[in-house]
Amino acid sequence: MRAVGAARSRDLGRAPGRRAPRSRLLLGLLALVCLALLVLAFLPLPYVIMGPGPATNTLGTTADGKPLISVPKDKDHPASGVLSFTTVSVRGGPGGTVTAYDLLGAWAAGHRAIVPEEQVFPRGMTGEDVKRENAAEMSLSQEDAIVVAQRALGMTVPETVTVGAVPQGSPAAGKLQVGDRLLRIGDRPVTGSVMLRSAIQSYAEGQSVPLAVGRAGAEQQVSVPVRVVDGRKLVGVGLKVAYALPVKVTIDAGDVGGPSAGLMFSLGVYDRLTPGELTGGQRIAGTGTMAPDGTVGPIGGIQQKLVGARSAGAQWFLAPAGNCSEVTGHVPDGLRVVRVQSFQQALKDVEQIAAGTASALPTCS
């Protein structure tokens, strides 16, 4: 018995010695896992998280209590309805950081899109570049919206079209200069940027377009060949347009940037310049770029904007026709989406919503 007991004692005495290397290995692996988790917590990843942002009523006021849309007192018709532009919250990109934990949280939260950073921001763009571009797009969006609304009211809004940029290697290089005022194309006066672009389409590829321009106080004649890019004819210049607005209107959208609020700005301006309530008390939100000719263009983040609109209490949503494929199957309960292609159509749709006769309006389904 003692021999057996002694043998057992020796076995027990050696056991801790055999397990010691295994314990150190487990501790080492645990340390590596902790280090990996720590790295994941701070390692930036090339993705952007897009989520629902706030909806802002164009007929409402800013944070300091001033009207978001300001018009002269003698032209103003205050409105109490809701015509909201919608936004997307963006995390990541230039100046921001997205980690694996952020991506996991976005996936779990739902109503968020995770997209590669390069699909949202051009490579090499800085945070300051993003701010400047967003501010410029917002300013242009507001100007176009004001022009479209005033023209819809029958007002004449003259345009001055000048050359804003001449890219190197373009057909116009060496022929047109930045600052040239475009006076005539052929024998037709240039009345606006839309008219000019349309007129250029009547020329064949390689054919020279005769242009009369104002330069240094004198009129000059130039001839620029037409080039076809992506199926569209152009002479290779960037245009700069200045409007002479008959009624001064200003829009204060705060720190929101980008061009996607154009449609709702135009409807808001129209409502403020006309008597009565355009919305009829309905809560309407929407999105879409606005071209000077009244065309509504598609935008990004439509699914997140739908969620943001419904969270803000909207019952109706005006969506660009070009976004319909992204809308179908992603409409929150209680929200009715109306497909729009132009300002005039959107205006009629809102009037029908206000009148309670909107059952036959076009949708994205």
Summary of the structure (lengths in Angstrom):
residues: 365
radius of gyration: 29.9
end to end distance: 87.8
largest distance: 122.5
contacts: 1111
relative contact order: 0.15
helix: 36%
strand: 26%
